[in-house]
Amino acid sequence: MRHSVKEVHGFCMYLILAFIFVHLVGVFLAEHKSNKGIISDMINGGGGHP
């Protein structure tokens, strides 16, 4: 039983790491494909304020 729990835990860890990597690559690609500045909009609250 303990071995199975360790296997599932390790597998989930790699899934989370893969998700983080894919997410960062997606954000990077979206930032460079559009000139809207997605990341700076998230940090500064968008650009709609005067």
N, CA, C, O and CB atoms as a CASP TS submission, in Angstrom:
PFRMAT TS
TARGET T0000
AUTHOR 0000-0000-0000
METHOD Language model
MODEL 1
PARENT N/A
ATOM      1  N   MET     1       0.831  -1.195   0.000  1.00  0.00           N
ATOM      2  CA  MET     1       0.000   0.000   0.000  1.00  0.00           C
ATOM      3  C   MET     1       0.872   1.254   0.000  1.00  0.00           C
ATOM      4  O   MET     1       0.611   2.206  -0.735  1.00  0.00           O
ATOM      5  CB  MET     1      -0.943   0.001   1.214  1.00  0.00           C
ATOM      6  N   ARG     2       1.905   1.240   0.831  1.00  0.00           N
ATOM      7  CA  ARG     2       2.774   2.414   0.930  1.00  0.00           C
ATOM      8  C   ARG     2       3.480   2.696  -0.396  1.00  0.00           C
ATOM      9  O   ARG     2       3.671   3.855  -0.764  1.00  0.00           O
ATOM     10  CB  ARG     2       3.811   2.215   2.044  1.00  0.00           C
ATOM     11  N   HIS     3       3.862   1.649  -1.108  1.00  0.00           N
ATOM     12  CA  HIS     3       4.531   1.795  -2.406  1.00  0.00           C
ATOM     13  C   HIS     3       3.590   2.443  -3.421  1.00  0.00           C
ATOM     14  O   HIS     3       4.007   3.305  -4.196  1.00  0.00           O
ATOM     15  CB  HIS     3       5.016   0.420  -2.927  1.00  0.00           C
ATOM     16  N   SER     4       2.340   2.033  -3.416  1.00  0.00           N
ATOM     17  CA  SER     4       1.361   2.606  -4.348  1.00  0.00           C
ATOM     18  C   SER     4       1.138   4.082  -4.081  1.00  0.00           C
ATOM     19  O   SER     4       1.020   4.872  -5.018  1.00  0.00           O
ATOM     20  CB  SER     4       0.034   1.859  -4.252  1.00  0.00           C
ATOM     21  N   VAL     5       1.080   4.460  -2.821  1.00  0.00           N
ATOM     22  CA  VAL     5       0.886   5.866  -2.462  1.00  0.00           C
ATOM     23  C   VAL     5       2.078   6.698  -2.921  1.00  0.00           C
ATOM     24  O   VAL     5       1.906   7.813  -3.413  1.00  0.00           O
ATOM     25  CB  VAL     5       0.682   6.018  -0.939  1.00  0.00           C
ATOM     26  N   LYS     6       3.274   6.165  -2.763  1.00  0.00           N
ATOM     27  CA  LYS     6       4.469   6.878  -3.226  1.00  0.00           C
ATOM     28  C   LYS     6       4.466   7.041  -4.739  1.00  0.00           C
ATOM     29  O   LYS     6       4.855   8.091  -5.249  1.00  0.00           O
ATOM     30  CB  LYS     6       5.735   6.139  -2.785  1.00  0.00           C
ATOM     31  N   GLU     7       4.031   6.014  -5.460  1.00  0.00           N
ATOM     32  CA  GLU     7       3.971   6.099  -6.916  1.00  0.00           C
ATOM     33  C   GLU     7       2.975   7.162  -7.365  1.00  0.00           C
ATOM     34  O   GLU     7       3.276   7.959  -8.253  1.00  0.00           O
ATOM     35  CB  GLU     7       3.597   4.743  -7.513  1.00  0.00           C
ATOM     36  N   VAL     8       1.804   7.177  -6.763  1.00  0.00           N
ATOM     37  CA  VAL     8       0.792   8.166  -7.120  1.00  0.00           C
ATOM     38  C   VAL     8       1.289   9.565  -6.775  1.00  0.00           C
ATOM     39  O   VAL     8       1.097  10.499  -7.554  1.00  0.00           O
ATOM     40  CB  VAL     8      -0.542   7.872  -6.398  1.00  0.00           C
ATOM     41  N   HIS     9       1.914   9.717  -5.638  1.00  0.00           N
ATOM     42  CA  HIS     9       2.438  11.011  -5.213  1.00  0.00           C
ATOM     43  C   HIS     9       3.502  11.516  -6.185  1.00  0.00           C
ATOM     44  O   HIS     9       3.497  12.688  -6.560  1.00  0.00           O
ATOM     45  CB  HIS     9       3.019  10.913  -3.797  1.00  0.00           C
ATOM     46  N   GLY    10       4.400  10.646  -6.585  1.00  0.00           N
ATOM     47  CA  GLY    10       5.444  11.021  -7.532  1.00  0.00           C
ATOM     48  C   GLY    10       4.868  11.373  -8.893  1.00  0.00           C
ATOM     49  O   GLY    10       5.308  12.332  -9.528  1.00  0.00           O
ATOM     50  N   PHE    11       3.884  10.599  -9.344  1.00  0.00           N
ATOM     51  CA  PHE    11       3.247  10.875 -10.627  1.00  0.00           C
ATOM     52  C   PHE    11       2.545  12.229 -10.605  1.00  0.00           C
ATOM     53  O   PHE    11       2.650  12.999 -11.560  1.00  0.00           O
ATOM     54  CB  PHE    11       2.250   9.767 -10.976  1.00  0.00           C
ATOM     55  N   CYS    12       1.832  12.518  -9.523  1.00  0.00           N
ATOM     56  CA  CYS    12       1.139  13.807  -9.404  1.00  0.00           C
ATOM     57  C   CYS    12       2.141  14.963  -9.365  1.00  0.00           C
ATOM     58  O   CYS    12       1.871  16.032  -9.913  1.00  0.00           O
ATOM     59  CB  CYS    12       0.256  13.830  -8.138  1.00  0.00           C
ATOM     60  N   MET    13       3.273  14.761  -8.733  1.00  0.00           N
ATOM     61  CA  MET    13       4.294  15.804  -8.688  1.00  0.00           C
ATOM     62  C   MET    13       4.771  16.141 -10.105  1.00  0.00           C
ATOM     63  O   MET    13       4.921  17.312 -10.453  1.00  0.00           O
ATOM     64  CB  MET    13       5.487  15.359  -7.807  1.00  0.00           C
ATOM     65  N   TYR    14       5.005  15.117 -10.907  1.00  0.00           N
ATOM     66  CA  TYR    14       5.453  15.368 -12.279  1.00  0.00           C
ATOM     67  C   TYR    14       4.347  16.001 -13.120  1.00  0.00           C
ATOM     68  O   TYR    14       4.636  16.810 -14.002  1.00  0.00           O
ATOM     69  CB  TYR    14       5.923  14.065 -12.930  1.00  0.00           C
ATOM     70  N   LEU    15       3.096  15.652 -12.868  1.00  0.00           N
ATOM     71  CA  LEU    15       1.989  16.292 -13.573  1.00  0.00           C
ATOM     72  C   LEU    15       1.921  17.783 -13.249  1.00  0.00           C
ATOM     73  O   LEU    15       1.708  18.606 -14.139  1.00  0.00           O
ATOM     74  CB  LEU    15       0.664  15.613 -13.214  1.00  0.00           C
ATOM     75  N   ILE    16       2.099  18.124 -11.982  1.00  0.00           N
ATOM     76  CA  ILE    16       2.059  19.529 -11.578  1.00  0.00           C
ATOM     77  C   ILE    16       3.224  20.294 -12.184  1.00  0.00           C
ATOM     78  O   ILE    16       3.047  21.418 -12.654  1.00  0.00           O
ATOM     79  CB  ILE    16       2.081  19.652 -10.049  1.00  0.00           C
ATOM     80  N   LEU    17       4.407  19.705 -12.179  1.00  0.00           N
ATOM     81  CA  LEU    17       5.562  20.362 -12.786  1.00  0.00           C
ATOM     82  C   LEU    17       5.364  20.561 -14.282  1.00  0.00           C
ATOM     83  O   LEU    17       5.730  21.606 -14.820  1.00  0.00           O
ATOM     84  CB  LEU    17       6.826  19.550 -12.532  1.00  0.00           C
ATOM     85  N   ALA    18       4.791  19.573 -14.959  1.00  0.00           N
ATOM     86  CA  ALA    18       4.516  19.699 -16.386  1.00  0.00           C
ATOM     87  C   ALA    18       3.486  20.792 -16.637  1.00  0.00           C
ATOM     88  O   ALA    18       3.624  21.560 -17.588  1.00  0.00           O
ATOM     89  CB  ALA    18       4.026  18.364 -16.961  1.00  0.00           C
ATOM     90  N   PHE    19       2.456  20.873 -15.799  1.00  0.00           N
ATOM     91  CA  PHE    19       1.440  21.910 -15.939  1.00  0.00           C
ATOM     92  C   PHE    19       2.057  23.295 -15.781  1.00  0.00           C
ATOM     93  O   PHE    19       1.751  24.200 -16.558  1.00  0.00           O
ATOM     94  CB  PHE    19       0.321  21.708 -14.913  1.00  0.00           C
ATOM     95  N   ILE    20       2.915  23.470 -14.789  1.00  0.00           N
ATOM     96  CA  ILE    20       3.573  24.763 -14.568  1.00  0.00           C
ATOM     97  C   ILE    20       4.416  25.128 -15.782  1.00  0.00           C
ATOM     98  O   ILE    20       4.369  26.267 -16.248  1.00  0.00           O
ATOM     99  CB  ILE    20       4.452  24.725 -13.291  1.00  0.00           C
ATOM    100  N   PHE    21       5.184  24.177 -16.298  1.00  0.00           N
ATOM    101  CA  PHE    21       6.029  24.438 -17.456  1.00  0.00           C
ATOM    102  C   PHE    21       5.207  24.826 -18.678  1.00  0.00           C
ATOM    103  O   PHE    21       5.519  25.805 -19.356  1.00  0.00           O
ATOM    104  CB  PHE    21       6.877  23.220 -17.768  1.00  0.00           C
ATOM    105  N   VAL    22       4.150  24.055 -18.961  1.00  0.00           N
ATOM    106  CA  VAL    22       3.303  24.348 -20.116  1.00  0.00           C
ATOM    107  C   VAL    22       2.615  25.701 -19.940  1.00  0.00           C
ATOM    108  O   VAL    22       2.479  26.455 -20.903  1.00  0.00           O
ATOM    109  CB  VAL    22       2.253  23.233 -20.316  1.00  0.00           C
ATOM    110  N   HIS    23       2.188  26.009 -18.732  1.00  0.00           N
ATOM    111  CA  HIS    23       1.542  27.285 -18.462  1.00  0.00           C
ATOM    112  C   HIS    23       2.511  28.446 -18.708  1.00  0.00           C
ATOM    113  O   HIS    23       2.136  29.436 -19.336  1.00  0.00           O
ATOM    114  CB  HIS    23       1.017  27.323 -17.017  1.00  0.00           C
ATOM    115  N   LEU    24       3.724  28.339 -18.234  1.00  0.00           N
ATOM    116  CA  LEU    24       4.708  29.397 -18.435  1.00  0.00           C
ATOM    117  C   LEU    24       5.057  29.571 -19.907  1.00  0.00           C
ATOM    118  O   LEU    24       5.226  30.699 -20.371  1.00  0.00           O
ATOM    119  CB  LEU    24       5.966  29.101 -17.638  1.00  0.00           C
ATOM    120  N   VAL    25       5.166  28.480 -20.642  1.00  0.00           N
ATOM    121  CA  VAL    25       5.427  28.562 -22.083  1.00  0.00           C
ATOM    122  C   VAL    25       4.251  29.248 -22.777  1.00  0.00           C
ATOM    123  O   VAL    25       4.458  30.080 -23.659  1.00  0.00           O
ATOM    124  CB  VAL    25       5.670  27.146 -22.686  1.00  0.00           C
ATOM    125  N   GLY    26       3.031  28.911 -22.392  1.00  0.00           N
ATOM    126  CA  GLY    26       1.854  29.539 -22.979  1.00  0.00           C
ATOM    127  C   GLY    26       1.790  31.023 -22.698  1.00  0.00           C
ATOM    128  O   GLY    26       1.449  31.805 -23.586  1.00  0.00           O
ATOM    129  N   VAL    27       2.110  31.425 -21.487  1.00  0.00           N
ATOM    130  CA  VAL    27       2.120  32.850 -21.135  1.00  0.00           C
ATOM    131  C   VAL    27       3.205  33.567 -21.935  1.00  0.00           C
ATOM    132  O   VAL    27       2.981  34.667 -22.438  1.00  0.00           O
ATOM    133  CB  VAL    27       2.351  33.046 -19.607  1.00  0.00           C
ATOM    134  N   PHE    28       4.357  32.959 -22.050  1.00  0.00           N
ATOM    135  CA  PHE    28       5.452  33.553 -22.811  1.00  0.00           C
ATOM    136  C   PHE    28       5.060  33.739 -24.274  1.00  0.00           C
ATOM    137  O   PHE    28       5.297  34.801 -24.850  1.00  0.00           O
ATOM    138  CB  PHE    28       6.710  32.683 -22.708  1.00  0.00           C
ATOM    139  N   LEU    29       4.463  32.715 -24.874  1.00  0.00           N
ATOM    140  CA  LEU    29       4.049  32.812 -26.275  1.00  0.00           C
ATOM    141  C   LEU    29       2.942  33.849 -26.463  1.00  0.00           C
ATOM    142  O   LEU    29       2.959  34.604 -27.435  1.00  0.00           O
ATOM    143  CB  LEU    29       3.576  31.448 -26.780  1.00  0.00           C
ATOM    144  N   ALA    30       2.001  33.887 -25.559  1.00  0.00           N
ATOM    145  CA  ALA    30       0.905  34.859 -25.662  1.00  0.00           C
ATOM    146  C   ALA    30       1.433  36.281 -25.507  1.00  0.00           C
ATOM    147  O   ALA    30       0.946  37.202 -26.163  1.00  0.00           O
ATOM    148  CB  ALA    30      -0.176  34.574 -24.597  1.00  0.00           C
ATOM    149  N   GLU    31       2.407  36.457 -24.658  1.00  0.00           N
ATOM    150  CA  GLU    31       2.980  37.788 -24.427  1.00  0.00           C
ATOM    151  C   GLU    31       3.699  38.287 -25.677  1.00  0.00           C
ATOM    152  O   GLU    31       3.648  39.475 -25.994  1.00  0.00           O
ATOM    153  CB  GLU    31       3.953  37.761 -23.229  1.00  0.00           C
ATOM    154  N   HIS    32       4.360  37.389 -26.377  1.00  0.00           N
ATOM    155  CA  HIS    32       5.135  37.803 -27.542  1.00  0.00           C
ATOM    156  C   HIS    32       4.334  37.821 -28.841  1.00  0.00           C
ATOM    157  O   HIS    32       4.723  38.494 -29.796  1.00  0.00           O
ATOM    158  CB  HIS    32       6.311  36.898 -27.702  1.00  0.00           C
ATOM    159  N   LYS    33       3.214  37.085 -28.890  1.00  0.00           N
ATOM    160  CA  LYS    33       2.389  37.102 -30.093  1.00  0.00           C
ATOM    161  C   LYS    33       1.500  38.338 -30.147  1.00  0.00           C
ATOM    162  O   LYS    33       1.237  38.872 -31.224  1.00  0.00           O
ATOM    163  CB  LYS    33       1.536  35.846 -30.162  1.00  0.00           C
ATOM    164  N   SER    34       1.044  38.784 -29.002  1.00  0.00           N
ATOM    165  CA  SER    34       0.195  39.979 -28.977  1.00  0.00           C
ATOM    166  C   SER    34       0.963  41.106 -28.309  1.00  0.00           C
ATOM    167  O   SER    34       1.722  40.879 -27.367  1.00  0.00           O
ATOM    168  CB  SER    34      -1.151  39.708 -28.232  1.00  0.00           C
ATOM    169  N   ASN    35       0.767  42.288 -28.788  1.00  0.00           N
ATOM    170  CA  ASN    35       1.467  43.436 -28.214  1.00  0.00           C
ATOM    171  C   ASN    35       0.647  44.105 -27.113  1.00  0.00           C
ATOM    172  O   ASN    35       0.859  45.275 -26.793  1.00  0.00           O
ATOM    173  CB  ASN    35       1.796  44.449 -29.306  1.00  0.00           C
ATOM    174  N   LYS    36      -0.283  43.359 -26.545  1.00  0.00           N
ATOM    175  CA  LYS    36      -1.161  43.924 -25.526  1.00  0.00           C
ATOM    176  C   LYS    36      -0.513  43.966 -24.149  1.00  0.00           C
ATOM    177  O   LYS    36      -0.980  44.700 -23.278  1.00  0.00           O
ATOM    178  CB  LYS    36      -2.439  43.133 -25.457  1.00  0.00           C
ATOM    179  N   GLY    37       0.528  43.216 -23.934  1.00  0.00           N
ATOM    180  CA  GLY    37       1.180  43.191 -22.634  1.00  0.00           C
ATOM    181  C   GLY    37       0.323  42.525 -21.580  1.00  0.00           C
ATOM    182  O   GLY    37      -0.067  43.160 -20.600  1.00  0.00           O
ATOM    183  N   ILE    38       0.029  41.257 -21.772  1.00  0.00           N
ATOM    184  CA  ILE    38      -0.866  40.523 -20.879  1.00  0.00           C
ATOM    185  C   ILE    38      -0.340  40.528 -19.449  1.00  0.00           C
ATOM    186  O   ILE    38      -1.103  40.761 -18.512  1.00  0.00           O
ATOM    187  CB  ILE    38      -1.045  39.083 -21.366  1.00  0.00           C
ATOM    188  N   ILE    39       0.934  40.278 -19.273  1.00  0.00           N
ATOM    189  CA  ILE    39       1.503  40.195 -17.931  1.00  0.00           C
ATOM    190  C   ILE    39       1.474  41.549 -17.244  1.00  0.00           C
ATOM    191  O   ILE    39       1.094  41.641 -16.077  1.00  0.00           O
ATOM    192  CB  ILE    39       2.933  39.665 -17.988  1.00  0.00           C
ATOM    193  N   SER    40       1.869  42.599 -17.948  1.00  0.00           N
ATOM    194  CA  SER    40       1.855  43.919 -17.323  1.00  0.00           C
ATOM    195  C   SER    40       0.426  44.369 -17.033  1.00  0.00           C
ATOM    196  O   SER    40       0.197  45.088 -16.061  1.00  0.00           O
ATOM    197  CB  SER    40       2.561  44.945 -18.221  1.00  0.00           C
ATOM    198  N   ASP    41      -0.540  43.959 -17.859  1.00  0.00           N
ATOM    199  CA  ASP    41      -1.939  44.259 -17.561  1.00  0.00           C
ATOM    200  C   ASP    41      -2.395  43.581 -16.277  1.00  0.00           C
ATOM    201  O   ASP    41      -3.144  44.168 -15.496  1.00  0.00           O
ATOM    202  CB  ASP    41      -2.830  43.830 -18.719  1.00  0.00           C
ATOM    203  N   MET    42      -1.948  42.344 -16.053  1.00  0.00           N
ATOM    204  CA  MET    42      -2.324  41.646 -14.830  1.00  0.00           C
ATOM    205  C   MET    42      -1.694  42.330 -13.613  1.00  0.00           C
ATOM    206  O   MET    42      -2.330  42.445 -12.566  1.00  0.00           O
ATOM    207  CB  MET    42      -1.894  40.164 -14.899  1.00  0.00           C
ATOM    208  N   ILE    43      -0.466  42.777 -13.750  1.00  0.00           N
ATOM    209  CA  ILE    43       0.236  43.397 -12.615  1.00  0.00           C
ATOM    210  C   ILE    43      -0.294  44.795 -12.349  1.00  0.00           C
ATOM    211  O   ILE    43      -0.513  45.165 -11.195  1.00  0.00           O
ATOM    212  CB  ILE    43       1.750  43.454 -12.877  1.00  0.00           C
ATOM    213  N   ASN    44      -0.504  45.581 -13.409  1.00  0.00           N
ATOM    214  CA  ASN    44      -0.909  46.974 -13.256  1.00  0.00           C
ATOM    215  C   ASN    44      -2.414  47.197 -13.317  1.00  0.00           C
ATOM    216  O   ASN    44      -2.863  48.337 -13.199  1.00  0.00           O
ATOM    217  CB  ASN    44      -0.256  47.792 -14.306  1.00  0.00           C
ATOM    218  N   GLY    45      -3.199  46.154 -13.497  1.00  0.00           N
ATOM    219  CA  GLY    45      -4.638  46.288 -13.478  1.00  0.00           C
ATOM    220  C   GLY    45      -5.246  46.640 -14.813  1.00  0.00           C
ATOM    221  O   GLY    45      -6.321  47.239 -14.832  1.00  0.00           O
ATOM    222  N   GLY    46      -4.645  46.316 -15.907  1.00  0.00           N
ATOM    223  CA  GLY    46      -5.210  46.599 -17.221  1.00  0.00           C
ATOM    224  C   GLY    46      -4.762  47.959 -17.726  1.00  0.00           C
ATOM    225  O   GLY    46      -3.913  48.579 -17.085  1.00  0.00           O
ATOM    226  N   GLY    47      -5.250  48.423 -18.765  1.00  0.00           N
ATOM    227  CA  GLY    47      -4.848  49.725 -19.278  1.00  0.00           C
ATOM    228  C   GLY    47      -6.048  50.633 -19.454  1.00  0.00           C
ATOM    229  O   GLY    47      -5.942  51.702 -20.055  1.00  0.00           O
ATOM    230  N   GLY    48      -7.200  50.207 -18.927  1.00  0.00           N
ATOM    231  CA  GLY    48      -8.423  50.952 -19.135  1.00  0.00           C
ATOM    232  C   GLY    48      -8.625  52.139 -18.218  1.00  0.00           C
ATOM    233  O   GLY    48      -9.581  52.896 -18.386  1.00  0.00           O
ATOM    234  N   HIS    49      -7.745  52.313 -17.257  1.00  0.00           N
ATOM    235  CA  HIS    49      -7.893  53.427 -16.331  1.00  0.00           C
ATOM    236  C   HIS    49      -7.205  54.647 -16.870  1.00  0.00           C
ATOM    237  O   HIS    49      -6.093  54.551 -17.389  1.00  0.00           O
ATOM    238  CB  HIS    49      -7.341  53.074 -14.963  1.00  0.00           C
ATOM    239  N   PRO    50      -7.848  55.819 -16.758  1.00  0.00           N
ATOM    240  CA  PRO    50      -7.209  57.058 -17.283  1.00  0.00           C
ATOM    241  C   PRO    50      -6.036  57.511 -16.471  1.00  0.00           C
ATOM    242  O   PRO    50      -5.415  58.523 -16.795  1.00  0.00           O
ATOM    243  CB  PRO    50      -8.204  58.178 -17.343  1.00  0.00           C
TER
END
